Amino acid sequence: MFKQIAFLLSTLLLISSCGKKFNKLESGLEYCIIDAKKNGTNAKPGDILNLNMLYKTENDTVLFNSQAISDSFRLILKKPQYSGDINEGLALMQPGDSAQFKIDAEKFYNESLKQSLPHYIKPGSKIIFEVRLTKITHLKEYEKELSLAKKKKRDEETTLVNNYVIDHNLKGEFLPTGTFFTVIKEGKGRSANAENIVDVLYTGSFLDGTVFDKRTDIQNPFRCKVGSNGLVDGWNEALQRMKEGGKVVVVLPSNSAYGEKGYGPIPPYTPIIFEIELLKVLK
C-alpha cells in the first residue's frame, strides 16, 4: 500500500513538472523526461527494464498500473513497431529517470495491443504513459540471473525430495530424471512397454500430503498411452518398470513433472508424488 501511495505521489509530481513542456520526435512521440541522469546508460532493444508504469486516457481514466501486478514489474525493450511507439520513449530513459509520454491512442491499441479502440476513447486522442525506470539489465546478464535462479530452485527441490525419501524411509531407486521410484506391490502380469495402452488408478499429492488429483474408481480407470507426450516424464519412466497388478510410489522433481511453468493447481518448480496402480496392459 505504501509503495502504491508513493508511486501515485511521484506521478503527481511528474505531471506537475511536465506541464505543457513536451518535446516531440519526428515519429510524433511526445515526451517529457524529469531529472534526466547524465551519467547513466540508455537501454537497447532486448534489454530488460525494471520500471513502474501507469497509462491512462486524457481524461485521467487509468487503463493500466504495474503496481497492481508487481512491485518489480519487468518488460523487454523492443524495436519500435510503428512511428510513435512507446518503445521509442523508453529507449530515451536511463535508470532513475521519470518520464511522461503521449502516444496516439488508435496506433497504441491497433499496433501494440492488437485490439480495436474502446468506445470510450476518442479517435485522435492520446494515451498518456507515466514511467519511472529503476533498472536496466542487459539480456546476457538477465539470462545469467535466470539460470542461477533456476539452479537454486532445482537444488532446493533436490533437497526436498531427498528429505522426503529419508523421512518416510522409502526403499527404492533414483531414476535418470531424478524421479524416486519405490515398489509397493510387485505385479505378476504383462509388462507395460512404450506404445502400450494401459489402465491405471492413481493419486497425486504434494509432499505435505495434500491431494491435488486422483482416479481411484476401478470401474472408471485412467487410460493412457505409455511413452506419449501426454504423460509427464516421471510417469513414462515408472510405467515402463511395472507389470499388471503392480503398485508403485514415485516422487517427481519438477523437471520430470510440470517444470518451471507448473500446471493447474501445481505451482512452478514443485516436486509431487504419485501412487500408481497398473490394472491392465491392453494390446
N, C-alpha and C positions, 0 to 999 in steps of 0.2 A: 504494500500500500504506500509506504514512504517513498519507494522508488518511483511509483506512478505519479505521486504528487510532485516529486522533484522534477520528473520529466515534463509534466504539464506546466510547471513554473518556468522551466527553461524554454519551453515552447512559447510562452507568453513573452518572455524577454526577447526571444528570437524574432517574433513577429514585430514587436515594437522597435527592434533595432533595424529591421529591414525597411519598414515603412513602404515607401514607393521607390526606393533606390535599388532597382533591379538592373542588372546588366543583361544583355541579350546576345546569344551566339548566332552565327549565320543560320544555324539549323532552326532557329526560332525559340530555343530553350531560354527561358528567363531564369536568372539565378541571383541569389544574394548570399554570400558566404560571410559568416560572422567570426571574428577573431581568427582569421586565417593564420595557420602556422607556417613560418617561413623556412624552417629547417627540417620539416618532415618530408615524407616521400608519398607521392601520389600512387594510387592503385593502378594496376594494369589488368586488362581482361584475363580472367582465370584466377585472380586473387580472391581470397575470402575476406569479406568485410563483416566486422562486428559493429553493429550500429543499433540505434533507436530510430524508428521510422514511424511517422504518422502521416497519412494523407487524407484529404478531405475536399469537399466541394467549396466553391467560392462563398457559399452562404454558411460555411462552417459545419456542415454535416460530415462527421467523421466516418470514413469508409474503411479505414484500417489503422490499427495501433499495435505495433510489435510488442509493446509491454503486456498486452493481453495474452500473448502467446508465450513469451520467454523473456527473461532478463538478459539473456545472451543471444539475441537474435542474430542469425548469420545469413548472408546470401553471397552468391558468386557474382562478381562483376563480369558482365558480358559485353561483347562488342555491341554498339548501338544497332537496334533492329530497324530503326526508322529515324528520320530527322526530328530532333527534339526529344529523343528517348531519355528516360531518367538515368540510364547508364552513362550518358554524356555528362550529366551533372555530378554523379557520384565519382567519376574519374577526375573531377576538379578538386576533390577534397583530400585532406590529409588528416591523420589521427588527431583528435582533439577539436577539429572543426565542427561548427554547426552551420547549417545552411537551409535555405528555403528555395524551392524550385516551383515553377509554374509550367505544367505540361498540358498540351491540348487534350481535352477530355476524350474526344472521339478517337484520336490516334492511340491514346493510352488503353482504352477499352478494346478497340479493334485489334491493335497490333501486340500489345503486351499481355492483356488478359484473355484475348481471343473470345471476347463477348460483345454483345450488342450494347450500345449505350443505354443505361437505365432511363426510364421515362422521366424520372425526377431530375435528371441532369440535362441542361440545355445544350444543344449543338453549338459549337463555337465557344463554349465556356472552358475554364481551366480547372485542372486538378492541382491542388496545392500540396506539395510534399514538404514536410519538416523533418530534417535529418540531423542526427548527431553521430559522427563517426568516431568510434573509440579505438579500433584496432584494425590493422591490415595484416593478413597472413598470406605469404606467398604460397602458391599451390604446392610446391615441393615440401615446404615446411609443414603445411597443413596435412599432407599425406603422411609425413613422418609422425606427426602428433596422432593422427588417426590410427596408424599402425601400432604405435606404442600403447594407445588406449585399448585396442583390440587384444593385444598380447596380455595386458593387465587383466582384462575381463576373462580371457581363457585360462590364465594362471589361477585366477580366483575360482573358476569353475572346477579346474582340476583338483584343487584343494577341497572343495565342497564334495565332489564325487568320492574322492579318496576317504574323506572323513565319514561319509555316509556308509561306505563299504565296511570300514573298520568298526564304526559304532554299532552296525547291525550284524556284525560277524558273518558277512556273506562270504561264501566259498565259491570260487569260480575263476574267470579269467578276463583280462582286458583284451578286447579285440582291436584290430588295426586302427579303427577310427577313434579309439578311446572309450568306446562303449564297454561297460562291465556286464558280463554275461554269466548268470548263475542258473543252474538247473534245479527246479523244484521237484519235477517228476519226469522220469525218462519215458519217452514214447517208444512204442513197440511196432508201430505200423510203418507206412511208407514214408520215405524222406521227402522233404519239401525242397525242390530244386528251382533254379531260375526258370521262369516262364510257366511254372505250375500255378494253377488257380487253387487257392486254399480257403477253407472256412475256419475262422478263429473266434475266440472270445478274448476280450482284453479289458484291462482297467488302466487308465493313465492317471498319474498323480504327480504332484510336486514333491520335493524332498521332505517337506513338512507333513506329508500325508494327505494334503487336500486333493481330492479327486477332481479332475477337470474334464474327463471324458470316460465313457465305458460302454461296452457292449457285452452283456453277461447272460442274455437270454439264449439258451441253447436252441430254441426254436427259431431264433432270428439272428444267426451269427453274422459276423462281418466277413464278407467275401472280397478277396483281393488277389492280385497277381504278383507273385514273388519276383523281385528284381525290377519292378516297374518304377517309373519316376513318381508315381502317385504315392509311394511309400517313402518315409524318411530312411536314411541310410542305416540307422540302428535297427530298424525293423527288418530290412532286407538281410542284414548280417545275421540277425537272430534266427529268422525263419529257415535259412539255409543250413542251420545247425540243428534243426528239430525234426522229429518224426511224429506221425499221428499219435495222439494221446498224450503228447508231452506238454509240460508246462514250464515256463521259464520266467525269470525276472531279469529285466535289462535296465541298467542305469545309463541314460544317454546324456552326454555333454551336448551343448547346443550345436556343435559342428556336425553331429550325427543325428540331430533332431531339427529344430526350427531356426537355428542360426542367429545371425545378428539382426534379423527383422522380426522374429517371433511369428506367432500365428494365433489368431483368435484370442483366447484367454491367456496364452503363453507369451510372456514378455521376451524381448530380445535377450540373448546370452543367458538362457535359463536351462539348467540341467533338469531332466524329468525322468520318471520311472514308468515302465510298463510291465504289467504282468500279462503274459500272453499264453493262451492255451490253444494248441493246434488240434482242431477237431477232425479235419479231413483234408486229404490231398486229392484234388479232382483231376481227371485226365483233361 
